């Protein structure tokens, strides 16, 4: 009887609350400003290297088009599609950028995922590392994170992309797409893409849980880590937290994208290149902060549920 009176139940999402976990995650993000800046700069470097093949081609193509100024100002977005359709070299350049960006970011995520997750975990977690051991953890976990990244991409992200492509095609109508205006197409596919972004965010949280299990048990294979993350997702009472985090991520990232685009377009139109660059990097820092906040909160929910 005394044991029952003095035994406290393990904390869970229902007792602690998602917002409490979010607050703790925010505290850990605030304690790692160098991590945020470093990830932002590394992401910028990968983006710049991936975009090099397309810079010269698109610059020359836009310079010869009278609609270039409207495209830069964001007043004629469909014009960029028309430009690519009339310029095979531009299509090749953009395709190469996409391939290089995907490969670069997969390698970047694999190299840093273990260190970032360990750094943002609660201090009482076995996987936690202090700032001085961040690079060591990145190197130790790089290969296992790469295997998990590739498996997750093939098993989850690729089917999700194919599914949203099919749903978008059905919503527009495969045979009538050419007859519709650009605004009509956007309105029809908007719900599909909104659902896709939420599902993509949920999948990213699942991947974070799988990475956590892999760091906690180095004997797990990539497939076992994926299954363990799914079991943690389903049986640790974190489903409410995952849904809230997914909506928060989509809302915050989408808001930054729209607001940033509106502001940057005005600066580009006035040829304030330096200020536009500074604004873009500020928005990138905010995006990185949101991403790390989601990771830190996920760790809090999973470890204390």
Secondary structure, 3 states (H helix, E strand, C coil): CHHHHHCCCCCCHHHHCHHHHHHHHHHHHHCCHHHHHHHHHHHHHHHHHHHHHHHHHHHHHHHCCCCHHHHHHCCCCHHHHHHHHCCHHHHHHHHHHHHHHHHHHHHHHHHHHHHHHHHHCCCCCCCCCCHHHHHHHHHHHHHHHHHHHHHHHHHHHHHHHHHHHHHHHHHHCCCCHHHCCHHHHHHHHHHHHHHHHHHHHHHHHHHHHHHHHHHHCCCCCHHHHHHHHHHHHHHCCCHHHHHHHHHHHHHHHHHHHHHHHHHHHHHHHCCCHHHHHHHHHHHHHHHHHHHHHHHHHHHHHHHHC
